[in-house]
Amino acid sequence: MATTPLDAKTLAIGASAVLVSSIAFRACWSRRGPRGLPPGPPPLPIVGNLLGLDTEAPWLTFTEWRGTYGDLISARFFSQEIIIVNSEKIAKELMELRSANYSDRPRNDVNDFFGLEYNSVLLPYGERWRNHRRLFHQACRPEAAHAYRPAQLRLARQLVQSLLEDPQDYEIHLKTHAASVIFHIVYGYEPEKRNDPWMNLVEEALPLIIEAMRPETAGVLTVFPFLRYIPLWMPGSKLRRDAIKCKELTDEMMRIPFEEVKRWVAEGQARDSMASNALNRMHEGTDDHLTEKLIREASNVIVSAASDTTSSTLSTFILAMVLFPEVQKKAHAEIDAVLGCETLPELDHRPALPYIEAVMRETLRWHPIAPMAIPHAVKDDDVYEGYHIPKGSILIPNVWAMSRDPTRYPEPENFNPDRFLHPDGTLSDDDVGFAFGFGRRICVGQHVADVSVWTAIASLLAACKFEKAKDENGKEIVFEPKWTTGVTSAPAPFPFTIVPRQSGTTTRET
């Protein structure tokens, strides 16, 4: 995953030397006085709390602060007030019960700089966002999502086959699977297993999109605005070069698939898909808010978002199976008891497989793909339990802390699906809802994602056994899991062995 061009701590120190002293003085003292902010670490002059932050994984710092300051924390990065929410209860009370005040996004110029001003995930709350959302809802509501299930199941079977045939490229297979599902839903198209032109565009653009969404990137451009204009040949121009490349790639990601779907619609060859159905409604005049620009933008957004999150979730699942073999053994036992040893699960079997359901929930909890979700912006001054939440502050739902709540999830570092089961083996009401966001900004594709992840996990568990790889002496390779950082977090590549559970096949290693 891409990283920012300069270390955030270095930038913070540099910024303190170049900011105008009068602005710094006001920023420092604006926080003082009886404002009633939630408790938080004392800020330093100018840079605020930035130097005390783990810039690679800030959610870890926020979770550590919870032990001292509680579930609602205030901090400051330069002159920007930050409100950190470490509790799902508080997150719901603010972003759901008071959604009118907490549904906006922080405004920054990075989106325009990287060509992402269309991105629904980052759009401010308003008519443009609502138009995107209506289109997403048409395609992803539960009633519509039911039609995608046969393709999701078929593609899950293809994933199993690809992993067994070529496990060394497991990351490619996971990403291709995730992209295949979402391309099918959005465009009625399924990419080739290798070197697909649409898939290649996504793979090249996603790291740049994720870099643009990192809070550090906005901070860099705020403190060093000249980086927007620095000549491309000069040292330090990487951010500008990345922004130019991101604009080019995202334009191609929007234009090429959309023009192809338009051609299919015109020729009467289009499959049912979000884009083709929206184009038909637009031509028929049954949906007057639709435009080609809206359909093109929204289609690209959902492809970008779903491709990364689904593949990262499945990679986390495989890592958990390698590290916690007793969980995998119980999952295999449930599948064998319900289906036997030669049958792959269908969606009709899902109610009879509560432990598999619990494995999926624990995968979402154990290492959330978006540990800090996407920040919200506070529209107006508010008071919560006596604490002042200022207008214009940025509210960060610390999903990582919610997943580590010791009163709800004892021994949170352990991968333990039983925490989602009652003593009689039935599922609890805890569906790990915090993994999909909050309020009006909740992930609109969660019903589609739920089925995609379940079909893949159930199929992989039925057909495969994941084990630690062995060295040339036959000893298991011990490794410490590493994780990528940024807006999303996924396992870095790790060694493992795939053992087919059906007879007549051979063991495969990554």
C-alpha positions in Angstrom: 0.0 0.0 0.0 1.2 3.5 -0.8 2.7 5.6 1.9 2.9 9.4 2.3 6.0 11.0 0.8 7.3 12.4 4.0 7.1 11.2 7.6 4.3 13.0 9.4 6.4 13.6 12.5 9.1 15.2 10.5 6.5 17.4 8.7 5.0 18.4 12.0 8.4 19.5 13.3 9.1 21.4 10.1 5.7 23.0 10.2 6.3 24.4 13.6 9.3 26.3 12.2 7.5 27.8 9.2 4.0 28.8 10.5 3.5 32.4 11.2 3.8 33.0 14.9 0.6 35.0 15.3 -1.4 32.2 13.7 0.3 29.7 15.9 -0.4 31.7 19.0 -4.1 31.9 18.2 -4.3 28.2 17.4 -2.6 27.3 20.7 -4.7 29.6 22.9 -8.0 29.0 21.1 -8.3 25.7 23.0 -7.8 27.2 26.4 -10.5 28.5 28.7 -13.7 27.0 30.0 -14.9 25.5 26.8 -16.0 22.2 28.3 -14.4 20.0 25.7 -14.2 16.2 26.3 -11.0 15.2 28.2 -7.8 14.6 26.2 -4.1 14.8 26.2 -2.6 18.3 26.7 -1.6 19.8 23.3 1.7 21.2 22.4 2.0 24.7 21.0 1.3 24.8 17.2 1.3 21.1 16.4 -1.2 20.1 19.1 -1.2 16.4 19.8 0.3 15.3 16.5 3.7 14.4 17.9 2.2 12.0 20.4 0.5 10.0 17.6 1.5 6.7 16.1 1.2 8.1 12.5 1.3 4.6 11.0 -1.6 3.3 13.1 -3.3 6.2 14.9 -6.1 4.0 16.0 -3.7 2.3 18.4 -2.8 5.7 20.0 -6.5 6.6 20.3 -7.3 3.3 21.9 -4.4 3.8 24.4 -5.7 7.2 25.3 -9.0 5.6 26.1 -7.5 4.1 29.2 -6.7 7.6 30.5 -9.4 9.8 29.1 -12.4 7.6 28.4 -14.6 6.9 25.5 -15.0 10.5 24.3 -11.7 12.3 23.8 -10.7 15.7 22.4 -7.4 16.3 20.7 -6.0 18.9 18.3 -3.9 18.6 15.2 -2.5 22.0 14.5 -5.6 24.2 14.8 -8.1 21.5 14.0 -10.2 20.1 16.8 -10.6 16.3 16.8 -13.2 14.4 18.7 -12.4 10.7 19.0 -15.3 8.3 19.8 -14.1 5.0 21.3 -17.5 3.6 22.1 -20.2 2.1 19.8 -22.9 3.4 22.1 -21.6 7.0 21.9 -21.1 6.6 18.1 -24.7 5.6 17.6 -26.1 8.3 19.9 -24.2 11.0 18.0 -24.1 9.7 14.4 -27.5 8.0 14.3 -29.7 9.7 16.9 -28.3 13.1 15.9 -27.5 12.3 12.3 -28.4 15.7 11.0 -25.4 17.2 12.8 -22.9 14.4 12.2 -23.4 13.3 8.6 -21.0 15.7 6.9 -17.4 15.0 5.9 -14.4 17.2 6.6 -13.7 19.6 3.8 -10.2 19.6 2.3 -8.6 20.3 -1.1 -6.9 16.9 -1.4 -10.0 15.4 -3.1 -9.8 17.9 -5.9 -6.0 17.7 -6.1 -6.2 13.9 -6.6 -9.2 14.1 -8.9 -11.5 12.5 -6.3 -14.0 15.4 -5.9 -16.8 13.0 -7.2 -16.1 10.3 -4.5 -19.3 9.7 -2.6 -17.4 8.4 0.4 -15.8 11.9 0.8 -18.6 14.1 -0.5 -20.1 16.7 1.9 -23.6 16.0 2.9 -25.8 17.5 0.3 -27.8 17.0 -2.9 -24.9 15.5 -4.9 -24.3 12.9 -2.2 -28.0 12.1 -1.9 -28.2 11.5 -5.7 -25.3 9.1 -5.5 -26.9 7.4 -2.5 -30.2 6.9 -4.2 -28.5 5.2 -7.1 -26.6 2.9 -4.7 -29.8 2.1 -2.9 -31.5 1.0 -6.1 -28.7 -1.5 -6.7 -27.8 -2.6 -3.2 -31.0 -2.7 -1.2 -31.8 -6.2 0.1 -34.5 -6.9 -2.5 -32.1 -6.1 -5.4 -29.1 -7.8 -3.8 -30.9 -11.1 -3.8 -30.5 -11.3 -7.6 -26.7 -11.3 -7.3 -26.5 -14.4 -5.1 -26.0 -17.0 -7.9 -23.1 -15.0 -9.3 -21.6 -14.5 -5.9 -21.7 -18.2 -5.2 -20.3 -19.2 -8.6 -17.5 -16.7 -8.2 -16.7 -18.0 -4.7 -16.3 -21.5 -6.2 -13.9 -20.0 -8.8 -11.9 -18.5 -6.0 -11.5 -21.9 -4.4 -10.3 -23.4 -7.6 -7.8 -20.5 -8.3 -6.3 -20.8 -4.8 -5.9 -24.5 -5.0 -4.4 -24.4 -8.5 -2.0 -21.4 -7.8 -1.8 -20.5 -4.1 1.4 -18.5 -4.6 -0.6 -15.7 -6.1 -3.3 -15.7 -3.4 -3.4 -12.0 -3.2 -4.1 -11.7 -6.9 -6.9 -14.3 -6.6 -8.5 -12.5 -3.7 -8.4 -9.2 -5.4 -9.7 -10.6 -8.7 -12.6 -12.3 -6.8 -13.6 -9.1 -5.1 -13.4 -7.2 -8.3 -15.3 -9.8 -10.3 -18.2 -9.7 -7.9 -18.5 -5.9 -7.9 -17.9 -5.6 -11.7 -20.7 -8.1 -12.2 -23.0 -6.1 -10.0 -22.1 -2.6 -11.3 -21.4 -3.3 -15.0 -22.5 -6.8 -15.8 -18.9 -7.7 -16.6 -16.5 -10.3 -15.2 -12.8 -9.8 -15.6 -10.3 -12.3 -16.8 -8.3 -14.1 -14.1 -5.1 -12.3 -15.2 -4.2 -9.1 -17.1 -7.7 -7.9 -17.4 -7.6 -4.3 -18.5 -10.4 -3.1 -16.2 -8.9 -5.0 -13.3 -5.4 -3.5 -14.0 -6.9 0.0 -13.8 -8.4 -0.7 -10.4 -5.1 -2.2 -9.1 -3.1 0.7 -10.2 -5.4 3.4 -9.0 -6.4 2.0 -5.6 -3.1 2.7 -3.8 -3.2 6.3 -5.0 -6.8 6.7 -3.9 -6.0 5.3 -0.5 -3.0 7.6 -0.2 -5.2 10.6 -1.0 -7.6 9.6 1.8 -5.0 9.4 4.5 -5.3 12.3 7.0 -1.6 12.8 6.8 -1.9 13.7 3.2 -4.3 16.5 3.9 -2.0 17.7 6.7 1.0 17.8 4.4 -0.8 19.9 1.8 -2.2 22.2 4.5 1.3 22.9 6.0 3.2 22.8 2.7 0.8 24.1 0.1 3.7 24.7 -2.3 3.8 21.0 -2.9 0.8 21.4 -5.2 2.9 23.5 -7.6 6.4 22.1 -7.2 8.0 21.2 -10.6 7.7 17.5 -11.3 11.5 17.2 -11.8 12.3 18.5 -8.3 12.9 16.4 -5.2 9.7 16.4 -3.1 7.4 16.3 -6.1 6.2 12.8 -5.5 2.8 13.9 -4.0 2.1 16.0 -7.1 3.1 13.3 -9.4 0.9 10.8 -7.6 -2.0 13.3 -7.8 -1.6 13.7 -11.5 -1.4 9.9 -12.0 -4.5 9.4 -9.8 -6.5 11.9 -11.8 -5.6 10.1 -15.0 -6.4 6.6 -13.7 -9.7 7.5 -12.0 -10.8 9.2 -15.2 -10.0 6.0 -17.1 -11.7 3.9 -14.5 -14.9 6.0 -14.9 -14.8 6.4 -18.6 -13.8 3.1 -20.1 -16.3 0.7 -18.4 -19.1 3.2 -18.6 -18.7 3.7 -22.4 -18.6 0.0 -22.9 -21.9 -0.4 -20.9 -23.4 2.4 -22.9 -22.6 0.5 -26.1 -24.0 -2.7 -24.7 -27.2 -0.9 -23.8 -27.5 0.7 -27.2 -27.0 -2.7 -28.9 -29.4 -4.5 -26.6 -26.6 -6.7 -25.3 -26.3 -5.4 -21.7 -26.7 -7.7 -18.8 -28.6 -6.5 -15.8 -26.3 -4.3 -13.7 -26.4 -1.1 -11.7 -25.1 1.0 -14.6 -27.2 -0.6 -17.4 -30.4 -0.5 -15.4 -29.8 3.2 -14.4 -29.1 4.1 -18.1 -32.4 2.4 -19.1 -34.3 4.3 -16.4 -32.7 7.6 -17.5 -33.6 6.9 -21.2 -37.2 6.0 -20.2 -37.5 9.1 -18.1 -38.6 7.1 -15.0 -35.8 8.5 -12.8 -35.4 12.2 -13.4 -32.4 12.8 -11.1 -30.2 10.5 -13.2 -27.5 11.8 -15.6 -24.7 10.0 -17.3 -22.2 11.9 -15.1 -23.9 10.7 -12.0 -24.1 7.1 -13.1 -20.5 7.1 -14.2 -19.2 8.6 -10.9 -21.3 6.4 -8.7 -20.3 3.3 -10.6 -16.6 4.0 -10.2 -17.0 4.8 -6.4 -18.6 1.5 -5.6 -16.1 -0.5 -7.6 -13.2 1.2 -5.8 -14.6 0.8 -2.3 -15.8 -2.8 -2.6 -12.7 -4.2 -4.3 -10.3 -3.2 -1.5 -12.5 -4.0 1.5 -13.7 -7.4 0.4 -10.3 -8.8 -0.6 -8.7 -7.4 2.6 -11.4 -9.1 4.7 -10.8 -12.5 3.0 -7.0 -12.1 3.5 -7.7 -11.5 7.2 -9.9 -14.6 7.4 -7.1 -16.8 5.9 -4.5 -15.4 8.3 -6.8 -16.1 11.2 -7.3 -19.7 10.0 -3.5 -20.2 9.8 -2.9 -18.7 13.3 -5.9 -20.3 15.1 -6.2 -23.9 13.8 -8.6 -25.0 16.5 -11.2 -22.5 15.1 -10.8 -24.0 11.6 -11.2 -27.5 13.0 -14.5 -26.6 14.6 -15.7 -24.9 11.4 -14.8 -28.0 9.4 -16.6 -30.2 11.9 -19.8 -28.1 11.5 -19.7 -28.1 7.7 -19.1 -31.9 7.7 -22.0 -32.5 10.1 -24.4 -30.5 8.1 -23.3 -31.2 4.5 -20.9 -34.1 4.6 -17.4 -34.0 3.2 -18.0 -33.6 -0.5 -20.7 -30.8 -0.7 -20.0 -27.1 -0.9 -22.3 -24.8 1.1 -25.2 -23.0 -0.6 -26.9 -19.9 0.8 -29.8 -22.0 1.8 -27.5 -23.8 4.3 -26.5 -20.6 6.0 -29.0 -20.8 8.9 -27.8 -24.3 9.7 -24.1 -23.1 10.0 -24.1 -20.7 12.9 -20.4 -21.3 13.7 -19.4 -20.3 10.1 -21.5 -17.2 10.7 -19.6 -16.6 13.9 -16.3 -17.0 12.1 -17.3 -14.3 9.6 -18.3 -11.9 12.4 -15.1 -12.5 14.3 -13.1 -11.8 11.1 -14.8 -8.4 10.9 -14.1 -7.8 14.6 -10.6 -9.2 15.0 -8.9 -6.7 12.7 -11.3 -4.2 11.2 -10.5 -3.3 7.6 -11.2 0.4 8.3 -10.0 0.9 11.9 -11.1 4.5 12.1 -13.9 4.3 9.5 -14.1 7.6 7.6 -14.1 10.8 9.7 -17.3 12.8 10.1 -17.6 16.6 10.4 -19.6 18.4 13.0 -22.1 20.8 11.4 -23.1 22.8 14.5 -22.1 23.2 18.1 -23.4 20.3 20.2 -23.3 19.2 23.8 -23.1 15.5 24.8 -23.2 14.5 28.5 -22.0 18.0 29.4 -19.1 18.1 27.0 -18.9 20.7 24.2 -18.5 19.3 20.7 -17.5 22.4 18.6 -18.9 23.2 15.2 -16.3 22.4 12.5 -14.5 19.7 14.5 -13.7 16.4 13.0 -15.3 13.3 14.6 -13.4 10.0 14.3 -15.2 6.8 15.1 -12.4 4.6 16.4 -13.7 1.3 15.3 -10.5 -0.4 16.5 -11.3 0.6 20.1 -14.9 -0.7 19.7 -13.6 -4.0 18.5 -11.3 -4.1 21.6 -13.9 -3.3 24.2 -12.8 -5.7 27.0 -16.3 -5.7 28.6 -17.8 -6.9 25.3 -14.9 -8.9 23.8 -12.7 -10.4 26.5 -9.2 -11.2 25.3 -9.8 -9.3 22.1 -6.6 -10.3 20.4 -7.7 -13.9 20.3 -9.7 -15.0 17.3 -12.7 -16.6 19.1 -16.0 -17.0 17.1 -17.6 -18.5 20.2 -18.0 -15.0 21.6 -20.9 -14.6 19.1 -22.7 -17.7 20.2 -25.0 -18.5 23.1 -24.2 -21.6 25.2 -26.8 -23.5 23.1 -24.9 -22.8 19.9 -27.3 -20.2 18.5 -26.1 -16.8 17.3 -26.1 -13.7 19.5 -27.6 -10.4 18.5 -24.1 -8.9 18.1 -23.6 -8.5 14.3 -20.5 -6.3 14.5 -22.4 -3.4 13.0 -19.6 -1.0 13.7 -17.7 -2.6 10.9 -20.0 -0.9 8.3 -20.1 2.7 9.7 -22.8 4.7 11.3 -25.9 6.8 10.6 -26.6 8.2 7.2 -23.0 7.4 6.1 -23.3 3.6 6.8 -22.0 1.4 4.0 -24.9 1.2 1.6 -23.5 -2.0 0.1 -23.4 -4.0 3.4 -26.0 -6.5 2.3 -24.1 -7.3 -0.9 -20.8 -7.4 1.1 -22.3 -9.7 3.7 -23.2 -12.3 1.1 -19.9 -12.0 -0.8 -17.9 -12.6 2.3 -20.0 -15.4 3.6 -20.1 -17.4 0.4 -16.3 -17.0 0.0 -15.6 -18.0 3.7 -18.0 -20.9 3.7 -16.7 -22.3 0.3 -13.1 -22.0 1.4 -13.7 -23.7 4.7 -15.6 -26.5 3.0 -12.9 -27.1 0.4 -9.6 -26.1 2.0 -7.5 -26.4 5.1 -5.1 -23.5 5.7 -1.9 -24.3 7.6 1.4 -22.8 8.5 4.0 -23.3 5.8 7.0 -25.5 6.5 10.7 -24.9 5.8 13.1 -27.3 4.0 13.5 -29.3 7.3 9.8 -29.8 7.7 9.5 -27.3 10.6 6.6 -24.9 10.7 7.6 -21.3 9.7 6.8 -19.0 12.6 6.0 -15.5 11.7 4.6 -12.3 13.3 1.7 -10.9 11.3 2.2 -7.5 9.8 -0.4 -5.1 8.6 -0.6 -2.4 6.0 -1.6 1.1 7.2 -3.7 3.9 6.0 -7.4 4.4 5.7 -7.7 0.7 5.4 -5.5 -2.0 7.0 -5.0 -5.5 5.7 -2.5 -8.3 6.3 0.9 -8.0 4.6 1.8 -11.2 2.6 2.4 -14.2 4.9 3.4 -17.8 4.3 0.9 -20.6 4.5 -0.1 -23.9 3.0 -3.4 -24.9 1.4 -4.5 -28.5 1.9 -7.5 -29.5 -0.2 -10.1 -31.4 1.9 -11.4 -33.4 -1.0 -9.6 -36.7 -1.9 -7.4 -37.0 -4.9 -5.8 -33.5 -4.8 -2.5 -32.3 -3.5 -1.2 -29.9 -0.9 -0.3 -26.4 -2.2 2.0 -23.8 -0.6 2.3 -20.1 -1.0 
